[in-house]
């Protein structure tokens, strides 16, 4: 079978044997991943809506406090080798098995570390409940390594249907566990159960989908061959993680669990569409761009088309959510979460930028320039941290969001694309041109929603106001996109036609 992880052949030979173009593989991958993400998104969002009605901001804040630490150790536990397995041209069994056993040993060691350090973290936050929460979550570190290599090999072989099934199973099972526990009165432990259930369910499906099984092979030389790529990636991931988590750490320590719960709800709401779209495409595009290392011109064309689609999908969601944040929170989360409104508005603008900027990591990784990625992480991380610290000093969660937005969007916006663009001959202005149509259409839609709100907020309930303006905003955006022939809409339309009529016999 093409791309089998049990064959030690270079990827270029496999590509020739398959007779399927990289573009066709990528298109199929996006389709399967998109379906899987859509199902997972609906299930996960429905579960979140139910959980925020049953649990309190403090419950979410407690888990967020713990996640600041456990999330970092999870990044360390992966060691960057999964991406190295995907990117490497010729992969042998000694690479696969050695990485698997290294991950298992690292996971067990981290589980012991988390268990032992739980009391210290509880003292740091002055919150005794965190100790028991951390000790139970330590189990995840012993379980996670059993899915890492399988996930990497399925991604390398572009078996995206199996990956979509695994992710969907994880979300559905985890949501069922969390809701059951929450309704039974377990409080924050429902969120802990959700985390563990997702890891177990996804691992089971990945093992069933993958034919590869680890062998008793330990080759230090094989690990060394992957280390140059993975070492820089691990260092970047460490910097990136603490940059993104420092606000949670400082807010939890300075303002308390409730403030962190409100801040985290706003941030995660903004990141949900951004993360889901980005993760769906990243799963496909990293291995795809890895196969295009020798053809930067084709890679550039594909990259700009992807950016156009991302902008078309995410810009209207972010802009509409910024305008409708108050009724959105009131209707979906409840009155107890209205303190997150201003933070959500600010972060929606950040989300529109993040949706595009997160794609640059694909280029660094696919072209093996994780050394460039590490340098960018140092510069970008330092700038972002300065903004977060300034926001905390100013004294509110709103000021943290505002300073974060200035640092990441205004200061880092241009170099974020200019630096990795050199790998494929891409200039920053070409990125702006690719998404300009969607940006204009989304901006006009947002202005229309603001104008309409002058009438609807006076005469309609929050639920009716949100529903009416959201629906009319969607219609207005599609009309503007169609009239202006927005590039992202044209790309999506062409992709759908190619999937429905693969022989080119489109009746229209």
Protein Blocks (a to p, Z undefined) as FASTA:
>chain_A
ZZiakbccdfklmmmmnopafklmmmmmmmmmmmmmmmmmmmmmmmmmmmmmmmcfklmm
mmmmmmmmmmmmmmmmnnommmmmmmpmbdcfklmmmmmmmmmmmmmmmmmmmmmmmmmm
mmmnopaklmmmmmmmmmmmmmmmmmmmmmmmmmmnopaklmmmmmmmmmmmmmmmmmmm
mmnonmjmlmmmmmmmmmmmmmmmmmmmpmbdcdddddfklmmmmmmmmmmmmmmmmmmm
mmmmmmmmmmmmmnojklmmmmmmmmmmmmmmmmmmmmmmmmmmmmmmmmmmmmmmlmmm
mmmmmmmmmmmmmmmmmmmmmmmmmmmmmmmnojklmmmmmmmmmmmmmmmmmmmmmmmm
mmmmmnopamlmmmmmmmmmmmmmmmmmmmmmnopaklmmmmmmmmmmmmmmmmmmmmmm
mmnopafklmmmmmmmmmmmmmmmmmmmmmmmmmmmmmpcfklmmmmmmmmmmmmmmmmm
mmnopaklmmmmmmmmmmmmmnopafZZ
